[in-house]
Amino acid sequence: MKINQTTSSRAGDTVDGAVRSVAGAPGPTTAPDTSSVRVSPLSAQVREIGARLVEDHDDDIDTGKVEEIRQAIAEGRIRIDPSKIADGLLASLRELNGGA
């Protein structure tokens, strides 16, 4: 059996610069008419929330304290105990799950 390496069975492949199409493959598509696109109320609400998140600055975070803690960790003055973190996370999950 001889395999011809010059042809392909994929839609949109070119052979000698000409685009070939395969039966059943989708043809060329055009861009949708965006003048008739409607945005759902939920989509608009998500977009609005996203814009507010980008604009808002979180005043609850003390960036100076965060930087101080980062520096202390980098210098080895604070040790991280993964088991304490895991225990705290599990306790939080139990509390959120109703104490089960």
ZASE-764911 format. One record per atom (N, C-alpha, C, CB): residue in one letter; y, z, x negated. Coordinates in steps of 0.1 Angstrom, whole numbers, plus 5000, padded with zeros to 4 digits. Glycine has a CB too. Example, Ala and Ser with C-alpha at 12.3 -4.5 7.8 and 13.67 -1.06 7.14 Angstrom:
ZASE-764911
a494350784868;a495550784877;a496750784868;a495550904887;s497850714872;s498950714863;s500050794871;s499450574859;
***
This chain:
ZASE-764911
m498850004992;m500050005000;m501250004991;m500050125010;k502249924994;k503449904986;k504549974994;k503749754983;i505350054987;i506550124993;i507750054987;i506550274990;n508550014996;n509849944993;n510950054992;n510149835003;q511450074980;q512450174978;q513850134982;q512450214963;t514050014986;t515449964989;t515749985004;t515549814986;t514850025012;t515150045026;t515050195030;t514249965035;s515750235040;s515650375045;s515550365060;s516850455040;s514950465066;s514850475080;s515850565087;s513450515084;r516850615079;r517750705085;r518950635091;r518250805074;a519450685102;a520650625109;a521850635100;a520850685123;g522650525100;g523850525092;g523750495078;g524450665094;d522550465073;d522350425059;d522950285057;d520850425055;t523350265045;t523950135042;t522950055033;t525250145035;v522849925036;v522049835028;v523049725024;v520749785035;d523249705012;d524249595007;d525549615014;d523649455010;g526049735016;g527349755022;g527449745037;g528349665016;a526349705044;a526349695058;a525649815064;a525549565063;v526249875074;v525749995081;v524549945090;v526750065089;r523450015089;r522249985098;r522250095108;r520949975089;s521650065119;s521350165129;s519950155133;s522250145142;v519450275137;v518050285140;v517950305155;v517350405132;a516950245161;a516750255176;a516650405180;a515550175181;g517350445189;g517350585194;g518250675187;g515950635193;a518850625176;a519750715168;a521150695175;a519850665153;p521950805175;p523250805181;p524150705173;p523850935181;g524950635180;g525850535174;g527050605169;g526150425184;p528050525164;p529250585160;p529950655171;p530150475153;t530650765167;t531350845178;t532850835175;t530850995178;t533550855185;t535050855184;t535450995186;t535750755193;a536651035181;a537251165183;a537451185198;a538451185175;p537251305203;p537451335217;p538951335220;p536851475222;d539351305232;d540751305236;d541151455238;d540951225250;t541951505229;t542351645229;t543351675239;t542751685215;s543951575245;s545051605255;s544451655268;s545751475258;s543151645270;s542451695282;s541551815279;s541651585288;v541651875268;v540851995265;v541452115271;v540752015249;r540652195278;r541152315284;r540452435277;r540752315299;v541252535275;v540752655268;v540452765279;v541752715258;s539252825278;s538852925288;s539753045285;s537452955286;p539953135296;p540753255294;p540153345283;p540753335307;l538853355282;l538153435272;l538553385258;l536653445274;s538453255256;s538853195243;s540253215240;s538553035244;a541153205249;a542553235247;a542753385243;a543453205259;q542053475249;q542153615246;q541553645232;q541353695257;v540453585228;v539953595215;v540953545204;v538653525213;r541553435207;r542553385198;r543753475197;r543053245203;e544153535208;e545353625208;e544953755200;e545753665222;i543753805202;i543353925194;i543253895179;i542053975199;g542753785176;g542653745162;g544053735155;g541953605160;a544953675163;a546353665157;a546953795155;a547253575167;r546753895165;r547254025163;r546654095151;r547054105176;l545354075149;l544654145138;l545254095124;l543154115138;v545553965124;v546153905112;v547553965109;v546253755112;e548353985120;e549654035119;e549754185117;e550453995131;d548854255123;d548954405123;d548654455109;d548054465133;h549354555105;h549054625093;h548454765097;h550254645083;d547354795091;d546654925095;d547355045088;d545154915091;d548055115096;d548755235090;d547855355089;d549955275099;d546655345094;d545655455093;d545055465079;d544555435103;i545155365070;i544555365057;i545655395047;i543855235054;d545355505039;d546255545028;d545855465016;d546255695026;t546455355013;t546055265002;t546155334989;t546855135002;g547155424987;g547255504975;g546055584972;g548455584975;k545555654983;k544355734982;k543155654979;k544155814995;v543055534986;v541855444983;v541855404969;v541955324992;e543055374963;e543055324949;e542755444940;e544455274946;e543155564943;e542855684935;e541355704935;e543555804941;i540655694946;i539255714947;i538455604939;i538755714962;r538955474941;r538355364933;r538455394918;r539055234936;q539555444913;q539755474899;q538855584895;q541255504896;a538755684903;a537855804900;a536355754899;a537955914910;i535955674908;i534555614908;i534355534895;i534255534920;a535355454892;a535255364880;a535155454867;a536455274879;e535855564867;e535855654855;e534755744855;e537155724855;g533955754866;g532755844866;g533155984870;g532155844853;r534256004875;r534656144880;r534056174894;r536156154880;i533756074901;i533056094914;i531756024914;i533956034926;r530656104918;r529356044918;r529056014933;r528356144912;i528455904935;i527955854948;i526555894950;i528155704950;d526255974961;d524856014964;d524355924976;d524756164967;p523555824973;p523155734984;p522355804995;p522255624978;s521655914991;s520855985002;s521756055011;s519856084995;k522956105007;k523856175016;k524556065025;k524956245008;i524855955019;i525455845027;i524455805038;i525855725018;a523155785034;a522155745044;a521955845055;a520755715036;d521955975051;d521756085061;d522956075071;d521656215054;g524156055065;g525356055074;g525255935084;g526556045066;l524855815079;l524655705087;l523655725098;l524355585079;l522555785094;l521455815104;l521955915115;l520255865097;a522756015110;a523256105120;a524256045130;a523956225112;s525055955124;s525955875133;s525255795143;s526955795125;l524155725139;l523455645148;l522755725159;l522355565140;r522255845155;r521555935165;r522655975175;r520956055158;e523856005170;e524856055179;e525255945189;e526056105171;l525455825184;l525755705192;l524655675202;l526055585184;n523455695198;n522255665207;n522055775217;n521055645198;g522855875218;g522655985227;g521856095222;g522155935240;g521756115209;g520956225204;g519456205204;g521256345212;a519056085206;a517556065206;a516956055193;a517255935213;
***
